[in-house]
């Protein structure tokens, strides 16, 4: 069963470009994973420090494997000082 995620990440205002670069690296690495169906990154036009991921994973095992990747663990460690708040993750179900 597919897993749909929306993740909202807010950077500190002075860290927008640095965090954006790290997030774009996540896109490059994540889309190479076999279980990745979709991994889109968006940036708010009204609040440029707000980034939104829309992700679709083949199944829970694929998502679990993604969460264990060294590049993702490295991102979590390297981005702590750049974030305005803890990222918000929504596991969703597509309705239409």
PDB file with one MODEL, atoms N, CA, C and O in Angstrom:
MODEL        1
ATOM      1  N   UNK A   1       0.836  -1.184   0.000  1.00  0.00           N
ATOM      2  CA  UNK A   1       0.000   0.000   0.000  1.00  0.00           C
ATOM      3  C   UNK A   1       0.884   1.252   0.000  1.00  0.00           C
ATOM      4  O   UNK A   1       1.822   1.359   0.790  1.00  0.00           O
ATOM      5  N   UNK A   2       0.575   2.192  -0.892  1.00  0.00           N
ATOM      6  CA  UNK A   2       1.371   3.411  -0.997  1.00  0.00           C
ATOM      7  C   UNK A   2       1.255   4.269   0.259  1.00  0.00           C
ATOM      8  O   UNK A   2       0.222   4.289   0.928  1.00  0.00           O
ATOM      9  N   UNK A   3       2.346   4.979   0.561  1.00  0.00           N
ATOM     10  CA  UNK A   3       2.406   5.886   1.698  1.00  0.00           C
ATOM     11  C   UNK A   3       2.543   7.300   1.143  1.00  0.00           C
ATOM     12  O   UNK A   3       3.477   7.592   0.395  1.00  0.00           O
ATOM     13  N   UNK A   4       1.611   8.173   1.512  1.00  0.00           N
ATOM     14  CA  UNK A   4       1.632   9.580   1.092  1.00  0.00           C
ATOM     15  C   UNK A   4       2.025  10.438   2.284  1.00  0.00           C
ATOM     16  O   UNK A   4       1.461  10.313   3.371  1.00  0.00           O
ATOM     17  N   UNK A   5       2.998  11.309   2.062  1.00  0.00           N
ATOM     18  CA  UNK A   5       3.469  12.199   3.122  1.00  0.00           C
ATOM     19  C   UNK A   5       3.482  13.638   2.637  1.00  0.00           C
ATOM     20  O   UNK A   5       3.772  13.917   1.474  1.00  0.00           O
ATOM     21  N   UNK A   6       3.166  14.536   3.540  1.00  0.00           N
ATOM     22  CA  UNK A   6       3.395  15.957   3.351  1.00  0.00           C
ATOM     23  C   UNK A   6       4.225  16.403   4.545  1.00  0.00           C
ATOM     24  O   UNK A   6       3.865  16.151   5.695  1.00  0.00           O
ATOM     25  N   UNK A   7       5.342  17.068   4.258  1.00  0.00           N
ATOM     26  CA  UNK A   7       6.239  17.521   5.312  1.00  0.00           C
ATOM     27  C   UNK A   7       6.429  19.021   5.151  1.00  0.00           C
ATOM     28  O   UNK A   7       6.774  19.498   4.070  1.00  0.00           O
ATOM     29  N   UNK A   8       6.203  19.761   6.229  1.00  0.00           N
ATOM     30  CA  UNK A   8       6.359  21.215   6.221  1.00  0.00           C
ATOM     31  C   UNK A   8       7.584  21.569   7.054  1.00  0.00           C
ATOM     32  O   UNK A   8       7.692  21.205   8.225  1.00  0.00           O
ATOM     33  N   UNK A   9       8.502  22.288   6.416  1.00  0.00           N
ATOM     34  CA  UNK A   9       9.771  22.645   7.045  1.00  0.00           C
ATOM     35  C   UNK A   9       9.934  24.158   6.978  1.00  0.00           C
ATOM     36  O   UNK A   9       9.808  24.756   5.909  1.00  0.00           O
ATOM     37  N   UNK A  10      10.215  24.769   8.117  1.00  0.00           N
ATOM     38  CA  UNK A  10      10.421  26.219   8.159  1.00  0.00           C
ATOM     39  C   UNK A  10      11.838  26.526   8.610  1.00  0.00           C
ATOM     40  O   UNK A  10      12.291  26.076   9.662  1.00  0.00           O
ATOM     41  N   UNK A  11      12.516  27.296   7.791  1.00  0.00           N
ATOM     42  CA  UNK A  11      13.883  27.681   8.128  1.00  0.00           C
ATOM     43  C   UNK A  11      13.886  29.013   8.864  1.00  0.00           C
ATOM     44  O   UNK A  11      12.930  29.786   8.793  1.00  0.00           O
ATOM     45  N   UNK A  12      14.964  29.257   9.558  1.00  0.00           N
ATOM     46  CA  UNK A  12      15.196  30.593  10.092  1.00  0.00           C
ATOM     47  C   UNK A  12      15.362  31.517   8.887  1.00  0.00           C
ATOM     48  O   UNK A  12      15.844  31.088   7.839  1.00  0.00           O
ATOM     49  N   UNK A  13      14.968  32.771   9.029  1.00  0.00           N
ATOM     50  CA  UNK A  13      15.005  33.688   7.889  1.00  0.00           C
ATOM     51  C   UNK A  13      16.403  33.834   7.306  1.00  0.00           C
ATOM     52  O   UNK A  13      16.560  33.947   6.090  1.00  0.00           O
ATOM     53  N   UNK A  14      17.408  33.831   8.152  1.00  0.00           N
ATOM     54  CA  UNK A  14      18.780  33.998   7.669  1.00  0.00           C
ATOM     55  C   UNK A  14      19.353  32.710   7.058  1.00  0.00           C
ATOM     56  O   UNK A  14      20.468  32.711   6.536  1.00  0.00           O
ATOM     57  N   UNK A  15      18.591  31.622   7.126  1.00  0.00           N
ATOM     58  CA  UNK A  15      19.104  30.322   6.665  1.00  0.00           C
ATOM     59  C   UNK A  15      18.359  29.770   5.455  1.00  0.00           C
ATOM     60  O   UNK A  15      18.545  28.606   5.098  1.00  0.00           O
ATOM     61  N   UNK A  16      17.530  30.575   4.828  1.00  0.00           N
ATOM     62  CA  UNK A  16      16.677  30.080   3.740  1.00  0.00           C
ATOM     63  C   UNK A  16      17.498  29.410   2.639  1.00  0.00           C
ATOM     64  O   UNK A  16      17.216  28.270   2.268  1.00  0.00           O
ATOM     65  N   UNK A  17      18.489  30.090   2.122  1.00  0.00           N
ATOM     66  CA  UNK A  17      19.242  29.552   0.982  1.00  0.00           C
ATOM     67  C   UNK A  17      20.071  28.325   1.365  1.00  0.00           C
ATOM     68  O   UNK A  17      20.199  27.387   0.578  1.00  0.00           O
ATOM     69  N   UNK A  18      20.622  28.334   2.552  1.00  0.00           N
ATOM     70  CA  UNK A  18      21.408  27.184   3.002  1.00  0.00           C
ATOM     71  C   UNK A  18      20.519  25.957   3.144  1.00  0.00           C
ATOM     72  O   UNK A  18      20.874  24.874   2.679  1.00  0.00           O
ATOM     73  N   UNK A  19      19.370  26.120   3.782  1.00  0.00           N
ATOM     74  CA  UNK A  19      18.464  24.990   3.952  1.00  0.00           C
ATOM     75  C   UNK A  19      17.924  24.535   2.601  1.00  0.00           C
ATOM     76  O   UNK A  19      17.808  23.336   2.350  1.00  0.00           O
ATOM     77  N   UNK A  20      17.597  25.478   1.737  1.00  0.00           N
ATOM     78  CA  UNK A  20      17.087  25.134   0.409  1.00  0.00           C
ATOM     79  C   UNK A  20      18.079  24.234  -0.329  1.00  0.00           C
ATOM     80  O   UNK A  20      17.677  23.265  -0.973  1.00  0.00           O
ATOM     81  N   UNK A  21      19.354  24.545  -0.237  1.00  0.00           N
ATOM     82  CA  UNK A  21      20.379  23.731  -0.877  1.00  0.00           C
ATOM     83  C   UNK A  21      20.394  22.310  -0.307  1.00  0.00           C
ATOM     84  O   UNK A  21      20.497  21.339  -1.057  1.00  0.00           O
ATOM     85  N   UNK A  22      20.291  22.192   1.009  1.00  0.00           N
ATOM     86  CA  UNK A  22      20.255  20.866   1.643  1.00  0.00           C
ATOM     87  C   UNK A  22      19.003  20.086   1.219  1.00  0.00           C
ATOM     88  O   UNK A  22      19.065  18.877   0.996  1.00  0.00           O
ATOM     89  N   UNK A  23      17.872  20.786   1.110  1.00  0.00           N
ATOM     90  CA  UNK A  23      16.624  20.131   0.711  1.00  0.00           C
ATOM     91  C   UNK A  23      16.691  19.650  -0.740  1.00  0.00           C
ATOM     92  O   UNK A  23      16.185  18.575  -1.061  1.00  0.00           O
ATOM     93  N   UNK A  24      17.305  20.432  -1.601  1.00  0.00           N
ATOM     94  CA  UNK A  24      17.448  20.019  -2.999  1.00  0.00           C
ATOM     95  C   UNK A  24      18.344  18.778  -3.113  1.00  0.00           C
ATOM     96  O   UNK A  24      18.131  17.932  -3.981  1.00  0.00           O
ATOM     97  N   UNK A  25      19.338  18.678  -2.237  1.00  0.00           N
ATOM     98  CA  UNK A  25      20.163  17.465  -2.193  1.00  0.00           C
ATOM     99  C   UNK A  25      19.319  16.251  -1.792  1.00  0.00           C
ATOM    100  O   UNK A  25      19.513  15.153  -2.314  1.00  0.00           O
ATOM    101  N   UNK A  26      18.382  16.457  -0.864  1.00  0.00           N
ATOM    102  CA  UNK A  26      17.481  15.363  -0.483  1.00  0.00           C
ATOM    103  C   UNK A  26      16.675  14.886  -1.677  1.00  0.00           C
ATOM    104  O   UNK A  26      16.491  13.685  -1.871  1.00  0.00           O
ATOM    105  N   UNK A  27      16.193  15.834  -2.478  1.00  0.00           N
ATOM    106  CA  UNK A  27      15.405  15.469  -3.659  1.00  0.00           C
ATOM    107  C   UNK A  27      16.244  14.607  -4.596  1.00  0.00           C
ATOM    108  O   UNK A  27      15.784  13.567  -5.069  1.00  0.00           O
ATOM    109  N   UNK A  28      17.465  15.036  -4.861  1.00  0.00           N
ATOM    110  CA  UNK A  28      18.339  14.276  -5.771  1.00  0.00           C
ATOM    111  C   UNK A  28      18.578  12.859  -5.271  1.00  0.00           C
ATOM    112  O   UNK A  28      18.515  11.906  -6.047  1.00  0.00           O
ATOM    113  N   UNK A  29      18.850  12.716  -3.991  1.00  0.00           N
ATOM    114  CA  UNK A  29      19.131  11.386  -3.434  1.00  0.00           C
ATOM    115  C   UNK A  29      17.875  10.537  -3.304  1.00  0.00           C
ATOM    116  O   UNK A  29      17.888   9.352  -3.637  1.00  0.00           O
ATOM    117  N   UNK A  30      16.792  11.137  -2.821  1.00  0.00           N
ATOM    118  CA  UNK A  30      15.571  10.364  -2.556  1.00  0.00           C
ATOM    119  C   UNK A  30      14.941   9.829  -3.826  1.00  0.00           C
ATOM    120  O   UNK A  30      14.427   8.710  -3.840  1.00  0.00           O
ATOM    121  N   UNK A  31      14.972  10.614  -4.895  1.00  0.00           N
ATOM    122  CA  UNK A  31      14.337  10.165  -6.135  1.00  0.00           C
ATOM    123  C   UNK A  31      15.089   9.008  -6.784  1.00  0.00           C
ATOM    124  O   UNK A  31      14.570   8.390  -7.714  1.00  0.00           O
ATOM    125  N   UNK A  32      16.278   8.704  -6.325  1.00  0.00           N
ATOM    126  CA  UNK A  32      17.043   7.559  -6.826  1.00  0.00           C
ATOM    127  C   UNK A  32      16.632   6.252  -6.141  1.00  0.00           C
ATOM    128  O   UNK A  32      16.968   5.167  -6.615  1.00  0.00           O
ATOM    129  N   UNK A  33      15.914   6.358  -5.038  1.00  0.00           N
ATOM    130  CA  UNK A  33      15.521   5.159  -4.298  1.00  0.00           C
ATOM    131  C   UNK A  33      14.417   4.409  -5.053  1.00  0.00           C
ATOM    132  O   UNK A  33      13.497   5.020  -5.597  1.00  0.00           O
ATOM    133  N   UNK A  34      14.525   3.095  -5.077  1.00  0.00           N
ATOM    134  CA  UNK A  34      13.587   2.253  -5.826  1.00  0.00           C
ATOM    135  C   UNK A  34      12.140   2.435  -5.367  1.00  0.00           C
ATOM    136  O   UNK A  34      11.226   2.378  -6.189  1.00  0.00           O
ATOM    137  N   UNK A  35      11.921   2.652  -4.083  1.00  0.00           N
ATOM    138  CA  UNK A  35      10.555   2.748  -3.551  1.00  0.00           C
ATOM    139  C   UNK A  35       9.951   4.146  -3.674  1.00  0.00           C
ATOM    140  O   UNK A  35       8.791   4.355  -3.322  1.00  0.00           O
ATOM    141  N   UNK A  36      10.731   5.098  -4.172  1.00  0.00           N
ATOM    142  CA  UNK A  36      10.247   6.476  -4.295  1.00  0.00           C
ATOM    143  C   UNK A  36       9.415   6.630  -5.556  1.00  0.00           C
ATOM    144  O   UNK A  36       9.917   6.448  -6.665  1.00  0.00           O
ATOM    145  N   UNK A  37       8.149   6.963  -5.387  1.00  0.00           N
ATOM    146  CA  UNK A  37       7.257   7.209  -6.520  1.00  0.00           C
ATOM    147  C   UNK A  37       7.221   8.706  -6.831  1.00  0.00           C
ATOM    148  O   UNK A  37       7.223   9.104  -7.996  1.00  0.00           O
ATOM    149  N   UNK A  38       7.188   9.522  -5.795  1.00  0.00           N
ATOM    150  CA  UNK A  38       7.151  10.982  -5.967  1.00  0.00           C
ATOM    151  C   UNK A  38       7.858  11.620  -4.782  1.00  0.00           C
ATOM    152  O   UNK A  38       7.715  11.173  -3.644  1.00  0.00           O
ATOM    153  N   UNK A  39       8.628  12.677  -5.063  1.00  0.00           N
ATOM    154  CA  UNK A  39       9.342  13.385  -3.996  1.00  0.00           C
ATOM    155  C   UNK A  39       9.509  14.824  -4.466  1.00  0.00           C
ATOM    156  O   UNK A  39      10.573  15.208  -4.952  1.00  0.00           O
ATOM    157  N   UNK A  40       8.454  15.610  -4.319  1.00  0.00           N
ATOM    158  CA  UNK A  40       8.420  16.981  -4.818  1.00  0.00           C
ATOM    159  C   UNK A  40       8.656  17.967  -3.694  1.00  0.00           C
ATOM    160  O   UNK A  40       8.096  17.841  -2.605  1.00  0.00           O
ATOM    161  N   UNK A  41       9.497  18.952  -3.975  1.00  0.00           N
ATOM    162  CA  UNK A  41       9.789  20.021  -3.027  1.00  0.00           C
ATOM    163  C   UNK A  41       9.193  21.316  -3.544  1.00  0.00           C
ATOM    164  O   UNK A  41       9.373  21.670  -4.709  1.00  0.00           O
ATOM    165  N   UNK A  42       8.479  22.023  -2.670  1.00  0.00           N
ATOM    166  CA  UNK A  42       7.885  23.323  -3.001  1.00  0.00           C
ATOM    167  C   UNK A  42       8.377  24.358  -1.996  1.00  0.00           C
ATOM    168  O   UNK A  42       8.698  24.035  -0.852  1.00  0.00           O
ATOM    169  N   UNK A  43       8.429  25.616  -2.450  1.00  0.00           N
ATOM    170  CA  UNK A  43       8.773  26.735  -1.564  1.00  0.00           C
ATOM    171  C   UNK A  43       7.623  27.729  -1.637  1.00  0.00           C
ATOM    172  O   UNK A  43       7.166  28.083  -2.724  1.00  0.00           O
ATOM    173  N   UNK A  44       7.158  28.176  -0.478  1.00  0.00           N
ATOM    174  CA  UNK A  44       6.054  29.132  -0.417  1.00  0.00           C
ATOM    175  C   UNK A  44       6.470  30.465  -1.036  1.00  0.00           C
ATOM    176  O   UNK A  44       7.551  30.980  -0.751  1.00  0.00           O
ATOM    177  N   UNK A  45       5.610  31.015  -1.876  1.00  0.00           N
ATOM    178  CA  UNK A  45       5.871  32.335  -2.457  1.00  0.00           C
ATOM    179  C   UNK A  45       5.611  33.429  -1.427  1.00  0.00           C
ATOM    180  O   UNK A  45       6.271  34.468  -1.443  1.00  0.00           O
ATOM    181  N   UNK A  46       4.659  33.201  -0.538  1.00  0.00           N
ATOM    182  CA  UNK A  46       4.303  34.208   0.472  1.00  0.00           C
ATOM    183  C   UNK A  46       5.229  34.178   1.678  1.00  0.00           C
ATOM    184  O   UNK A  46       5.494  35.214   2.288  1.00  0.00           O
ATOM    185  N   UNK A  47       5.715  33.004   2.019  1.00  0.00           N
ATOM    186  CA  UNK A  47       6.631  32.836   3.156  1.00  0.00           C
ATOM    187  C   UNK A  47       7.815  32.009   2.667  1.00  0.00           C
ATOM    188  O   UNK A  47       7.824  30.789   2.828  1.00  0.00           O
ATOM    189  N   UNK A  48       8.822  32.665   2.067  1.00  0.00           N
ATOM    190  CA  UNK A  48       9.913  31.920   1.425  1.00  0.00           C
ATOM    191  C   UNK A  48      10.730  31.035   2.359  1.00  0.00           C
ATOM    192  O   UNK A  48      11.542  30.238   1.891  1.00  0.00           O
ATOM    193  N   UNK A  49      10.535  31.158   3.657  1.00  0.00           N
ATOM    194  CA  UNK A  49      11.241  30.272   4.586  1.00  0.00           C
ATOM    195  C   UNK A  49      10.461  28.982   4.843  1.00  0.00           C
ATOM    196  O   UNK A  49      10.870  28.162   5.664  1.00  0.00           O
ATOM    197  N   UNK A  50       9.339  28.802   4.142  1.00  0.00           N
ATOM    198  CA  UNK A  50       8.513  27.606   4.307  1.00  0.00           C
ATOM    199  C   UNK A  50       8.660  26.708   3.087  1.00  0.00           C
ATOM    200  O   UNK A  50       8.418  27.124   1.954  1.00  0.00           O
ATOM    201  N   UNK A  51       9.060  25.469   3.343  1.00  0.00           N
ATOM    202  CA  UNK A  51       9.245  24.463   2.300  1.00  0.00           C
ATOM    203  C   UNK A  51       8.274  23.316   2.567  1.00  0.00           C
ATOM    204  O   UNK A  51       8.006  22.965   3.716  1.00  0.00           O
ATOM    205  N   UNK A  52       7.756  22.743   1.490  1.00  0.00           N
ATOM    206  CA  UNK A  52       6.779  21.668   1.622  1.00  0.00           C
ATOM    207  C   UNK A  52       7.185  20.514   0.700  1.00  0.00           C
ATOM    208  O   UNK A  52       7.380  20.698  -0.501  1.00  0.00           O
ATOM    209  N   UNK A  53       7.305  19.338   1.284  1.00  0.00           N
ATOM    210  CA  UNK A  53       7.536  18.124   0.512  1.00  0.00           C
ATOM    211  C   UNK A  53       6.208  17.400   0.319  1.00  0.00           C
ATOM    212  O   UNK A  53       5.402  17.298   1.244  1.00  0.00           O
ATOM    213  N   UNK A  54       5.995  16.901  -0.894  1.00  0.00           N
ATOM    214  CA  UNK A  54       4.909  15.958  -1.183  1.00  0.00           C
ATOM    215  C   UNK A  54       5.603  14.680  -1.620  1.00  0.00           C
ATOM    216  O   UNK A  54       6.294  14.649  -2.639  1.00  0.00           O
ATOM    217  N   UNK A  55       5.412  13.634  -0.843  1.00  0.00           N
ATOM    218  CA  UNK A  55       6.120  12.380  -1.093  1.00  0.00           C
ATOM    219  C   UNK A  55       5.126  11.239  -1.251  1.00  0.00           C
ATOM    220  O   UNK A  55       4.096  11.193  -0.579  1.00  0.00           O
ATOM    221  N   UNK A  56       5.452  10.328  -2.144  1.00  0.00           N
ATOM    222  CA  UNK A  56       4.707   9.072  -2.258  1.00  0.00           C
ATOM    223  C   UNK A  56       5.743   7.949  -2.284  1.00  0.00           C
ATOM    224  O   UNK A  56       6.667   7.944  -3.098  1.00  0.00           O
ATOM    225  N   UNK A  57       5.560   7.002  -1.371  1.00  0.00           N
ATOM    226  CA  UNK A  57       6.450   5.843  -1.260  1.00  0.00           C
ATOM    227  C   UNK A  57       5.666   4.595  -1.610  1.00  0.00           C
ATOM    228  O   UNK A  57       4.472   4.496  -1.324  1.00  0.00           O
ATOM    229  N   UNK A  58       6.341   3.650  -2.228  1.00  0.00           N
ATOM    230  CA  UNK A  58       5.718   2.416  -2.692  1.00  0.00           C
ATOM    231  C   UNK A  58       4.999   1.672  -1.564  1.00  0.00           C
ATOM    232  O   UNK A  58       3.902   1.146  -1.751  1.00  0.00           O
ATOM    233  N   UNK A  59       5.636   1.639  -0.391  1.00  0.00           N
ATOM    234  CA  UNK A  59       5.057   0.923   0.748  1.00  0.00           C
ATOM    235  C   UNK A  59       5.810   1.325   2.024  1.00  0.00           C
ATOM    236  O   UNK A  59       6.770   2.093   1.970  1.00  0.00           O
ATOM    237  N   UNK A  60       5.374   0.808   3.142  1.00  0.00           N
ATOM    238  CA  UNK A  60       5.997   1.158   4.423  1.00  0.00           C
ATOM    239  C   UNK A  60       7.451   0.702   4.484  1.00  0.00           C
ATOM    240  O   UNK A  60       8.295   1.401   5.045  1.00  0.00           O
ATOM    241  N   UNK A  61       7.747  -0.452   3.916  1.00  0.00           N
ATOM    242  CA  UNK A  61       9.134  -0.928   3.912  1.00  0.00           C
ATOM    243  C   UNK A  61      10.042   0.038   3.161  1.00  0.00           C
ATOM    244  O   UNK A  61      11.164   0.304   3.590  1.00  0.00           O
ATOM    245  N   UNK A  62       9.555   0.560   2.041  1.00  0.00           N
ATOM    246  CA  UNK A  62      10.336   1.517   1.268  1.00  0.00           C
ATOM    247  C   UNK A  62      10.575   2.803   2.038  1.00  0.00           C
ATOM    248  O   UNK A  62      11.670   3.364   1.992  1.00  0.00           O
ATOM    249  N   UNK A  63       9.556   3.272   2.748  1.00  0.00           N
ATOM    250  CA  UNK A  63       9.698   4.477   3.571  1.00  0.00           C
ATOM    251  C   UNK A  63      10.650   4.217   4.731  1.00  0.00           C
ATOM    252  O   UNK A  63      11.482   5.064   5.058  1.00  0.00           O
ATOM    253  N   UNK A  64      10.530   3.048   5.351  1.00  0.00           N
ATOM    254  CA  UNK A  64      11.432   2.701   6.448  1.00  0.00           C
ATOM    255  C   UNK A  64      12.881   2.673   5.971  1.00  0.00           C
ATOM    256  O   UNK A  64      13.779   3.144   6.670  1.00  0.00           O
ATOM    257  N   UNK A  65      13.104   2.123   4.786  1.00  0.00           N
ATOM    258  CA  UNK A  65      14.443   2.085   4.208  1.00  0.00           C
ATOM    259  C   UNK A  65      14.950   3.509   3.945  1.00  0.00           C
ATOM    260  O   UNK A  65      16.108   3.824   4.221  1.00  0.00           O
ATOM    261  N   UNK A  66      14.083   4.350   3.417  1.00  0.00           N
ATOM    262  CA  UNK A  66      14.438   5.754   3.171  1.00  0.00           C
ATOM    263  C   UNK A  66      14.885   6.428   4.460  1.00  0.00           C
ATOM    264  O   UNK A  66      15.897   7.129   4.482  1.00  0.00           O
ATOM    265  N   UNK A  67      14.141   6.218   5.516  1.00  0.00           N
ATOM    266  CA  UNK A  67      14.442   6.868   6.792  1.00  0.00           C
ATOM    267  C   UNK A  67      15.759   6.403   7.406  1.00  0.00           C
ATOM    268  O   UNK A  67      16.283   7.059   8.306  1.00  0.00           O
ATOM    269  N   UNK A  68      16.299   5.286   6.934  1.00  0.00           N
ATOM    270  CA  UNK A  68      17.575   4.767   7.439  1.00  0.00           C
ATOM    271  C   UNK A  68      18.778   5.210   6.604  1.00  0.00           C
ATOM    272  O   UNK A  68      19.920   4.924   6.962  1.00  0.00           O
ATOM    273  N   UNK A  69      18.524   5.904   5.496  1.00  0.00           N
ATOM    274  CA  UNK A  69      19.619   6.307   4.606  1.00  0.00           C
ATOM    275  C   UNK A  69      20.556   7.294   5.302  1.00  0.00           C
ATOM    276  O   UNK A  69      20.107   8.193   6.012  1.00  0.00           O
ATOM    277  N   UNK A  70      21.852   7.116   5.091  1.00  0.00           N
ATOM    278  CA  UNK A  70      22.849   7.985   5.724  1.00  0.00           C
ATOM    279  C   UNK A  70      22.686   9.438   5.310  1.00  0.00           C
ATOM    280  O   UNK A  70      22.863  10.336   6.133  1.00  0.00           O
ATOM    281  N   UNK A  71      22.351   9.686   4.045  1.00  0.00           N
ATOM    282  CA  UNK A  71      22.189  11.080   3.602  1.00  0.00           C
ATOM    283  C   UNK A  71      21.025  11.766   4.321  1.00  0.00           C
ATOM    284  O   UNK A  71      21.078  12.970   4.571  1.00  0.00           O
ATOM    285  N   UNK A  72      19.985  11.018   4.653  1.00  0.00           N
ATOM    286  CA  UNK A  72      18.857  11.599   5.376  1.00  0.00           C
ATOM    287  C   UNK A  72      19.232  11.865   6.836  1.00  0.00           C
ATOM    288  O   UNK A  72      18.905  12.917   7.387  1.00  0.00           O
ATOM    289  N   UNK A  73      19.914  10.913   7.447  1.00  0.00           N
ATOM    290  CA  UNK A  73      20.377  11.104   8.820  1.00  0.00           C
ATOM    291  C   UNK A  73      21.313  12.307   8.909  1.00  0.00           C
ATOM    292  O   UNK A  73      21.252  13.085   9.861  1.00  0.00           O
ATOM    293  N   UNK A  74      22.176  12.448   7.910  1.00  0.00           N
ATOM    294  CA  UNK A  74      23.099  13.581   7.850  1.00  0.00           C
ATOM    295  C   UNK A  74      22.336  14.898   7.721  1.00  0.00           C
ATOM    296  O   UNK A  74      22.690  15.891   8.355  1.00  0.00           O
ATOM    297  N   UNK A  75      21.281  14.900   6.894  1.00  0.00           N
ATOM    298  CA  UNK A  75      20.456  16.107   6.755  1.00  0.00           C
ATOM    299  C   UNK A  75      19.865  16.515   8.100  1.00  0.00           C
ATOM    300  O   UNK A  75      19.926  17.685   8.478  1.00  0.00           O
ATOM    301  N   UNK A  76      19.298  15.560   8.819  1.00  0.00           N
ATOM    302  CA  UNK A  76      18.685  15.878  10.116  1.00  0.00           C
ATOM    303  C   UNK A  76      19.700  16.503  11.065  1.00  0.00           C
ATOM    304  O   UNK A  76      19.388  17.452  11.784  1.00  0.00           O
ATOM    305  N   UNK A  77      20.900  15.970  11.061  1.00  0.00           N
ATOM    306  CA  UNK A  77      21.938  16.488  11.942  1.00  0.00           C
ATOM    307  C   UNK A  77      22.393  17.882  11.493  1.00  0.00           C
ATOM    308  O   UNK A  77      22.544  18.781  12.320  1.00  0.00           O
ATOM    309  N   UNK A  78      22.608  18.057  10.203  1.00  0.00           N
ATOM    310  CA  UNK A  78      23.147  19.319   9.683  1.00  0.00           C
ATOM    311  C   UNK A  78      22.128  20.455   9.616  1.00  0.00           C
ATOM    312  O   UNK A  78      22.514  21.622   9.541  1.00  0.00           O
ATOM    313  N   UNK A  79      20.853  20.138   9.642  1.00  0.00           N
ATOM    314  CA  UNK A  79      19.835  21.176   9.486  1.00  0.00           C
ATOM    315  C   UNK A  79      19.303  21.714  10.822  1.00  0.00           C
ATOM    316  O   UNK A  79      18.589  22.716  10.830  1.00  0.00           O
ATOM    317  N   UNK A  80      19.626  21.086  11.925  1.00  0.00           N
ATOM    318  CA  UNK A  80      19.070  21.488  13.225  1.00  0.00           C
ATOM    319  C   UNK A  80      19.208  22.987  13.490  1.00  0.00           C
ATOM    320  O   UNK A  80      18.250  23.627  13.924  1.00  0.00           O
ATOM    321  N   UNK A  81      20.365  23.540  13.238  1.00  0.00           N
ATOM    322  CA  UNK A  81      20.607  24.954  13.541  1.00  0.00           C
ATOM    323  C   UNK A  81      19.966  25.894  12.522  1.00  0.00           C
ATOM    324  O   UNK A  81      19.935  27.107  12.731  1.00  0.00           O
ATOM    325  N   UNK A  82      19.454  25.339  11.419  1.00  0.00           N
ATOM    326  CA  UNK A  82      18.862  26.159  10.364  1.00  0.00           C
ATOM    327  C   UNK A  82      17.346  26.281  10.485  1.00  0.00           C
ATOM    328  O   UNK A  82      16.728  27.132   9.846  1.00  0.00           O
ATOM    329  N   UNK A  83      16.758  25.421  11.310  1.00  0.00           N
ATOM    330  CA  UNK A  83      15.293  25.347  11.388  1.00  0.00           C
ATOM    331  C   UNK A  83      14.709  26.331  12.398  1.00  0.00           C
ATOM    332  O   UNK A  83      15.253  26.554  13.480  1.00  0.00           O
ATOM    333  N   UNK A  84      13.590  26.902  12.003  1.00  0.00           N
ATOM    334  CA  UNK A  84      12.851  27.794  12.895  1.00  0.00           C
ATOM    335  C   UNK A  84      12.057  26.995  13.921  1.00  0.00           C
ATOM    336  O   UNK A  84      11.871  27.426  15.059  1.00  0.00           O
ATOM    337  N   UNK A  85      11.594  25.826  13.496  1.00  0.00           N
ATOM    338  CA  UNK A  85      10.797  24.952  14.368  1.00  0.00           C
ATOM    339  C   UNK A  85      10.934  23.517  13.878  1.00  0.00           C
ATOM    340  O   UNK A  85      11.481  23.261  12.805  1.00  0.00           O
ATOM    341  N   UNK A  86      10.436  22.599  14.669  1.00  0.00           N
ATOM    342  CA  UNK A  86      10.467  21.187  14.303  1.00  0.00           C
ATOM    343  C   UNK A  86       9.589  20.958  13.068  1.00  0.00           C
ATOM    344  O   UNK A  86       8.458  21.441  13.023  1.00  0.00           O
ATOM    345  N   UNK A  87      10.092  20.228  12.067  1.00  0.00           N
ATOM    346  CA  UNK A  87       9.265  19.938  10.890  1.00  0.00           C
ATOM    347  C   UNK A  87       7.971  19.224  11.278  1.00  0.00           C
ATOM    348  O   UNK A  87       7.919  18.470  12.249  1.00  0.00           O
ATOM    349  N   UNK A  88       6.938  19.486  10.493  1.00  0.00           N
ATOM    350  CA  UNK A  88       5.629  18.865  10.706  1.00  0.00           C
ATOM    351  C   UNK A  88       5.410  17.838   9.608  1.00  0.00           C
ATOM    352  O   UNK A  88       5.558  18.143   8.424  1.00  0.00           O
ATOM    353  N   UNK A  89       5.057  16.618  10.003  1.00  0.00           N
ATOM    354  CA  UNK A  89       4.847  15.534   9.055  1.00  0.00           C
ATOM    355  C   UNK A  89       3.400  15.071   9.115  1.00  0.00           C
ATOM    356  O   UNK A  89       2.863  14.799  10.189  1.00  0.00           O
ATOM    357  N   UNK A  90       2.778  14.985   7.946  1.00  0.00           N
ATOM    358  CA  UNK A  90       1.419  14.467   7.839  1.00  0.00           C
ATOM    359  C   UNK A  90       1.452  13.225   6.963  1.00  0.00           C
ATOM    360  O   UNK A  90       1.942  13.272   5.834  1.00  0.00           O
ATOM    361  N   UNK A  91       0.935  12.119   7.474  1.00  0.00           N
ATOM    362  CA  UNK A  91       0.720  10.917   6.679  1.00  0.00           C
ATOM    363  C   UNK A  91      -0.730  11.024   6.189  1.00  0.00           C
ATOM    364  O   UNK A  91      -1.662  11.091   6.991  1.00  0.00           O
ATOM    365  N   UNK A  92      -0.904  11.039   4.874  1.00  0.00           N
ATOM    366  CA  UNK A  92      -2.227  11.345   4.327  1.00  0.00           C
ATOM    367  C   UNK A  92      -2.753  10.226   3.433  1.00  0.00           C
ATOM    368  O   UNK A  92      -2.030   9.301   3.062  1.00  0.00           O
ATOM    369  N   UNK A  93      -4.023  10.343   3.105  1.00  0.00           N
ATOM    370  CA  UNK A  93      -4.680   9.432   2.184  1.00  0.00           C
ATOM    371  C   UNK A  93      -5.294  10.277   1.081  1.00  0.00           C
ATOM    372  O   UNK A  93      -6.067  11.194   1.356  1.00  0.00           O
ATOM    373  N   UNK A  94      -4.955   9.976  -0.161  1.00  0.00           N
ATOM    374  CA  UNK A  94      -5.493  10.722  -1.295  1.00  0.00           C
ATOM    375  C   UNK A  94      -6.969  10.391  -1.449  1.00  0.00           C
ATOM    376  O   UNK A  94      -7.355   9.222  -1.495  1.00  0.00           O
ATOM    377  N   UNK A  95      -7.790  11.433  -1.527  1.00  0.00           N
ATOM    378  CA  UNK A  95      -9.237  11.229  -1.584  1.00  0.00           C
ATOM    379  C   UNK A  95      -9.799  11.339  -2.997  1.00  0.00           C
ATOM    380  O   UNK A  95     -10.871  10.801  -3.275  1.00  0.00           O
ATOM    381  N   UNK A  96      -9.112  12.011  -3.872  1.00  0.00           N
ATOM    382  CA  UNK A  96      -9.683  12.183  -5.211  1.00  0.00           C
ATOM    383  C   UNK A  96      -8.671  12.122  -6.302  1.00  0.00           C
ATOM    384  O   UNK A  96      -9.021  12.252  -7.475  1.00  0.00           O
TER     385      UNK A  96
ENDMDL
END
